[in-house]
Amino acid sequence: ALDKRLQGAGRIYGPEWLGGPIRYWGRCPRRPDTVQILLMDPEHRFAATKGGPRDHGVQRRYGTCFYERGETGWRLLACRINDAS
């Protein structure tokens, strides 16, 4: 339920299962920095990208961005950041 509320608000957030509260970083960027995986639903209405920035080949952060396709194109709904420091 919390994930859906944050996605609807277009917020960037981190996981609470790491022992602390969910953290917020503000609005989502227009595009993710690095995309390694693209997932789409069968009707191509929703999509998710997975990936994150790397430093000399080492993954520094990993996240997922959620999109919805509308009449004017794709709209970024939210980004979830995992292992963000």
HELIX and SHEET records of a PDB file:
HELIX    1   1 LEU A    2  ALA A    9  1                                   8    
SHEET    1   A 6 TYR A  24  ARG A  27  0                                        
SHEET    2   A 6 ARG A  11  TYR A  13 -1                                        
SHEET    3   A 6 GLY A  73  ASN A  82  1                                        
SHEET    4   A 6 TYR A  62  GLY A  70 -1                                        
SHEET    5   A 6 PHE A  46  GLY A  51 -1                                        
SHEET    6   A 6 ILE A  37  MET A  40 -1                                        
SHEET    1   B 2 ARG A  54  ASP A  55  0                                        
SHEET    2   B 2 VAL A  58  GLN A  59 -1                                        
END                                                                             
